[in-house]
Amino acid sequence: MSSAIINGKEIGQEIRKSIAERVQLLKEQGVTPGLAVILVGNNPASQTYVRNKQKSCEAIGIFSELIQLPEDVTEEELLVQIRSLNHRNDIHGILVQLPLPKHIDEDKVIATISPDKDVDGFSPVSVGKMMLGQETYLPCTPFGVMKLLEYSGIDIAGKHAVVVGRSHIVGKPMGQLLLQKDATVTYTHSKTPDLPSITKQADILIAAVGRANFITKEHVKPGAVVIDVGINRDDHNKLTGDVDFKAVDGIASHITPVPGGVGPMTITMLLYNTVQSAENTLVQDK
Ligand SMILES: Nc1nc(=O)c2c([nH]1)NC[C@@H]1CN(c3ccc(C(=O)N[C@@H](CCC(=O)O)C(=O)O)cc3)C=[N+]21
């Protein structure tokens, strides 16, 4: 029997409907949510993502502004742009598309984004609040995975969740959000010996390694829920996940496809955070 497919495109659409309703309510109160996206250089993959983000904003009535800066822009010029966006009342969310060119200090850039507008949830303040379980903007990809699990009716409490990968933007926060929902969490990474012996214990397996088809049959316990966060492009520019879908299909109880799994949820939660930020300005004004 094949595994149940968790359809991120569909779940994302459903959530976007309710976000669109919140946008309408905001507009009735005179507020149009606004997202600024800063794109440095002309990496074609980044340009595609940014275009997708803008289209998604447009579709639900969020104003989006693209700020394109040349590859050789100075760090200070980038910081100046961010500071100016921090002060603008029509901008509720600021996203600096990563990765940045090597001459720019990514940490410094992210720390310059006002925590009130950090809809990526990457800033030190946001990360700290998340760790403490305080209200904040959650990083879009792990947040999207939590929504996928919720909408698919998958219980988390008491389950063994194994996260493969420990990046600041996916692996680390992913484990934290699962822990907050009472999973028993194991982090694994490139230095983990005998990876399959650990991933095989997972009730929920999160693949966030960044290597195409890395997770295969030997890594997966029968009946496990497998979430594929990978977005790898092959030589023909075809998108593939970190999971060898064909090998794992039929072993896992549930699996997310790539494309159409986690990716659309990442954008959905970016829209969600942006609208949340716009709503927060109304509460503060009262
Ligand atoms: N500051 C920052 N925030 C990010 O959230 C961020 C970033 N930088 N840099 C790059 C990564 C990558 N990322 C994706 C978002 C959506 C899809 C997505 O929608 N994927 C579609 C397919 C799209 C296609 O076909 O190319 C899918 O999986 O179905 C993919 C990748 C956000 N990122």
The ligand as a Tripos MOL2 file, in Angstrom:
@<TRIPOS>MOLECULE
LIG
   33    36     1     0     0
SMALL
NO_CHARGES

@<TRIPOS>ATOM
      1 N1         15.0570   35.0970    4.2060 N.pl3     1 LIG1
      2 C1         14.7020   33.9650    3.6040 C.ar      1 LIG1
      3 N2         13.5230   33.3870    3.9230 N.ar      1 LIG1
      4 C2         13.1290   32.2330    3.3070 C.ar      1 LIG1
      5 O1         12.0390   31.7060    3.6220 O.2       1 LIG1
      6 C3         13.9650   31.6650    2.3020 C.ar      1 LIG1
      7 C4         15.1680   32.3120    2.0030 C.ar      1 LIG1
      8 N3         15.5060   33.4410    2.6740 N.ar      1 LIG1
      9 N4         15.9900   31.8240    1.0710 N.pl3     1 LIG1
     10 C5         15.6570   30.6540    0.2800 C.3       1 LIG1
     11 C6         14.7240   29.7360    1.0170 C.3       1 LIG1
     12 C7         13.9690   28.7720    0.1330 C.3       1 LIG1
     13 N5         12.5630   29.0530    0.3430 N.pl3     1 LIG1
     14 C8         11.5160   28.4370   -0.3610 C.ar      1 LIG1
     15 C9         10.2180   28.8640   -0.2690 C.ar      1 LIG1
     16 C10         9.2130   28.2820   -1.0160 C.ar      1 LIG1
     17 C11         9.4840   27.2510   -1.8970 C.ar      1 LIG1
     18 C12         8.3970   26.6840   -2.7340 C.2       1 LIG1
     19 O2          7.3280   27.2220   -2.8100 O.2       1 LIG1
     20 N6          8.6240   25.5610   -3.4170 N.am      1 LIG1
     21 C13         7.6430   24.9540   -4.2900 C.3       1 LIG1
     22 C14         8.1740   24.7690   -5.7000 C.3       1 LIG1
     23 C15         8.7380   25.9810   -6.3220 C.3       1 LIG1
     24 C16         9.5260   25.6510   -7.5980 C.2       1 LIG1
     25 O3          9.0390   24.8230   -8.3970 O.co2     1 LIG1
     26 O4         10.5940   26.1990   -7.7410 O.co2     1 LIG1
     27 C17         7.3150   23.5530   -3.8090 C.2       1 LIG1
     28 O5          8.1170   22.9920   -3.0650 O.co2     1 LIG1
     29 O6          6.2590   23.0520   -4.1680 O.co2     1 LIG1
     30 C18        10.7760   26.8070   -1.9760 C.ar      1 LIG1
     31 C19        11.7700   27.3930   -1.2180 C.ar      1 LIG1
     32 C20        12.4470   30.0950    1.1910 C.2       1 LIG1
     33 N7         13.6320   30.5200    1.6240 N.pl3     1 LIG1
@<TRIPOS>BOND
     1     1     2 1
     2     2     3 ar
     3     2     8 ar
     4     3     4 ar
     5     4     5 2
     6     4     6 ar
     7     6     7 ar
     8     6    33 1
     9     7     8 ar
    10     7     9 1
    11     9    10 1
    12    10    11 1
    13    11    12 1
    14    11    33 1
    15    12    13 1
    16    13    14 1
    17    13    32 1
    18    14    15 ar
    19    14    31 ar
    20    15    16 ar
    21    16    17 ar
    22    17    18 1
    23    17    30 ar
    24    18    19 2
    25    18    20 1
    26    20    21 1
    27    21    22 1
    28    21    27 1
    29    22    23 1
    30    23    24 1
    31    24    25 2
    32    24    26 1
    33    27    28 2
    34    27    29 1
    35    30    31 ar
    36    32    33 2
@<TRIPOS>SUBSTRUCTURE
     1 LIG1         1 GROUP 0 **** ****
